Amino acid sequence: MKSLNSTSLAMTIASVGFVVASGMLEEAQSLQKSPPSEIVTGEVAQVEGEFHMAKDSQGELTLDIVDKSYVITSQAGGKMRLELDDHTKVQKRVNPGDKIEAKISSEGHTLSVTRLEP
């Protein structure tokens, strides 16, 4: 009876391993098939975000600014909203009038925002 249980356990482990490996292979293939990310450039027309008071490491009150989205205007005059989240890399905070370059994923997520020097 014990050998039957050991065999069943081994089969279950092998099956679970196969399912996990299949899922990883499928995910890797879908990543290869997804279109590459897009680079957009434009001038910041509007910055939307939250402002609140916070304390720094010395206990001093500071104004904490968290940007949530940027509305940019392209050279052709079109407007685009770039939604920011915790995964968006912003090297330097931008303000209206700044020119930026943003990397957008194939799913439409803003991956990074870089302020272009004048």
PAGU-180532 format. One record per residue (C-alpha): x, y, z; residue in one letter. Coordinates in Angstrom, 1 decimal, padded with zeros to 4 digits. Example, Ala and Ser with C-alpha at 12.3 -4.5 7.8 and 13.67 -1.06 7.14 Angstrom:
<gudren <012.3; -004.5; 007.8>; 'a'>
<gudren <013.7; -001.1; 007.1>; 's'>
This chain:
<gudren <000.0; 000.0; 000.0>; 'm'>
<gudren <002.8; 002.4; 000.8>; 'k'>
<gudren <004.4; 001.9; -002.6>; 's'>
<gudren <001.1; 002.8; -004.2>; 'l'>
<gudren <000.9; 006.1; -002.2>; 'n'>
<gudren <004.6; 006.9; -003.1>; 's'>
<gudren <003.9; 006.3; -006.8>; 't'>
<gudren <000.7; 008.4; -006.6>; 's'>
<gudren <002.7; 011.2; -004.9>; 'l'>
<gudren <005.5; 011.0; -007.5>; 'a'>
<gudren <002.9; 011.1; -010.4>; 'm'>
<gudren <001.2; 014.2; -008.8>; 't'>
<gudren <004.5; 016.0; -008.4>; 'i'>
<gudren <005.5; 015.2; -012.0>; 'a'>
<gudren <002.1; 016.4; -013.3>; 's'>
<gudren <002.3; 019.7; -011.4>; 'v'>
<gudren <005.8; 020.3; -012.6>; 'g'>
<gudren <004.6; 019.7; -016.2>; 'f'>
<gudren <001.7; 022.1; -015.8>; 'v'>
<gudren <004.0; 024.8; -014.4>; 'v'>
<gudren <006.6; 024.3; -017.1>; 'a'>
<gudren <003.9; 024.5; -019.8>; 's'>
<gudren <002.5; 027.7; -018.4>; 'g'>
<gudren <006.0; 029.3; -018.3>; 'm'>
<gudren <006.6; 028.2; -021.9>; 'l'>
<gudren <003.3; 029.7; -023.0>; 'e'>
<gudren <004.0; 032.9; -021.2>; 'e'>
<gudren <007.4; 033.2; -022.8>; 'a'>
<gudren <005.9; 032.6; -026.3>; 'q'>
<gudren <003.2; 035.2; -025.8>; 's'>
<gudren <005.9; 037.7; -024.8>; 'l'>
<gudren <007.8; 037.0; -027.9>; 'q'>
<gudren <004.7; 037.5; -030.0>; 'k'>
<gudren <003.6; 040.8; -028.4>; 's'>
<gudren <004.5; 043.9; -030.3>; 'p'>
<gudren <007.4; 046.0; -029.1>; 'p'>
<gudren <006.9; 049.0; -026.9>; 's'>
<gudren <006.4; 052.4; -028.5>; 'e'>
<gudren <008.4; 055.7; -027.9>; 'i'>
<gudren <006.3; 058.9; -027.9>; 'v'>
<gudren <007.6; 062.4; -027.6>; 't'>
<gudren <005.8; 065.7; -026.9>; 'g'>
<gudren <005.5; 068.7; -024.7>; 'e'>
<gudren <003.8; 068.4; -021.3>; 'v'>
<gudren <000.6; 070.4; -021.4>; 'a'>
<gudren <-000.8; 069.3; -018.0>; 'q'>
<gudren <000.4; 067.5; -014.9>; 'v'>
<gudren <-002.2; 065.8; -012.7>; 'e'>
<gudren <-001.4; 064.4; -009.3>; 'g'>
<gudren <-001.8; 064.5; -005.5>; 'e'>
<gudren <-000.2; 066.8; -003.0>; 'f'>
<gudren <000.0; 066.2; 000.7>; 'h'>
<gudren <002.2; 067.0; 003.7>; 'm'>
<gudren <004.8; 064.4; 004.8>; 'a'>
<gudren <007.7; 064.3; 007.2>; 'k'>
<gudren <011.3; 064.0; 006.1>; 'd'>
<gudren <013.9; 061.9; 007.9>; 's'>
<gudren <014.6; 064.8; 010.4>; 'q'>
<gudren <010.9; 065.1; 011.2>; 'g'>
<gudren <010.4; 068.3; 009.2>; 'e'>
<gudren <007.1; 068.8; 007.3>; 'l'>
<gudren <007.5; 068.7; 003.5>; 't'>
<gudren <005.2; 068.9; 000.6>; 'l'>
<gudren <005.0; 065.4; -001.0>; 'd'>
<gudren <004.0; 065.6; -004.7>; 'i'>
<gudren <002.9; 062.4; -006.5>; 'v'>
<gudren <002.3; 062.7; -010.2>; 'd'>
<gudren <-000.6; 060.5; -011.5>; 'k'>
<gudren <-000.7; 061.5; -015.2>; 's'>
<gudren <000.8; 063.8; -017.8>; 'y'>
<gudren <-001.1; 065.2; -020.8>; 'v'>
<gudren <001.3; 065.8; -023.7>; 'i'>
<gudren <000.9; 067.5; -027.0>; 't'>
<gudren <002.7; 066.0; -030.0>; 's'>
<gudren <004.4; 068.1; -032.7>; 'q'>
<gudren <001.4; 067.3; -034.9>; 'a'>
<gudren <-000.9; 068.9; -032.3>; 'g'>
<gudren <-002.5; 065.7; -031.0>; 'g'>
<gudren <-003.0; 065.2; -027.2>; 'k'>
<gudren <-002.2; 062.0; -025.3>; 'm'>
<gudren <-002.6; 061.2; -021.6>; 'r'>
<gudren <000.2; 059.2; -020.0>; 'l'>
<gudren <-001.1; 057.4; -016.9>; 'e'>
<gudren <001.7; 056.8; -014.3>; 'l'>
<gudren <001.8; 054.1; -011.7>; 'd'>
<gudren <004.3; 052.6; -009.1>; 'd'>
<gudren <006.1; 050.8; -012.0>; 'h'>
<gudren <006.6; 053.9; -014.2>; 't'>
<gudren <010.2; 055.1; -014.1>; 'k'>
<gudren <010.4; 058.9; -014.0>; 'v'>
<gudren <014.0; 060.1; -013.8>; 'q'>
<gudren <013.2; 063.7; -013.1>; 'k'>
<gudren <009.8; 065.3; -012.3>; 'r'>
<gudren <008.5; 067.3; -015.3>; 'v'>
<gudren <006.4; 070.4; -015.5>; 'n'>
<gudren <004.1; 072.0; -018.1>; 'p'>
<gudren <006.2; 073.2; -021.0>; 'g'>
<gudren <008.9; 070.5; -020.6>; 'd'>
<gudren <009.6; 068.2; -023.6>; 'k'>
<gudren <009.6; 064.5; -022.8>; 'i'>
<gudren <010.1; 061.1; -024.3>; 'e'>
<gudren <008.0; 058.3; -022.9>; 'a'>
<gudren <008.2; 054.5; -023.5>; 'k'>
<gudren <004.7; 052.9; -023.7>; 'i'>
<gudren <004.2; 049.1; -023.5>; 's'>
<gudren <002.2; 047.2; -026.1>; 's'>
<gudren <-000.6; 047.1; -023.5>; 'e'>
<gudren <-000.6; 050.9; -023.2>; 'g'>
<gudren <001.2; 051.2; -019.8>; 'h'>
<gudren <003.7; 054.1; -019.4>; 't'>
<gudren <007.0; 052.3; -018.7>; 'l'>
<gudren <009.2; 055.4; -018.4>; 's'>
<gudren <009.3; 059.1; -018.8>; 'v'>
<gudren <012.5; 061.1; -019.6>; 't'>
<gudren <012.7; 064.9; -019.7>; 'r'>
<gudren <014.5; 066.0; -022.8>; 'l'>
<gudren <017.1; 068.8; -022.2>; 'e'>
<gudren <016.4; 071.9; -024.3>; 'p'>
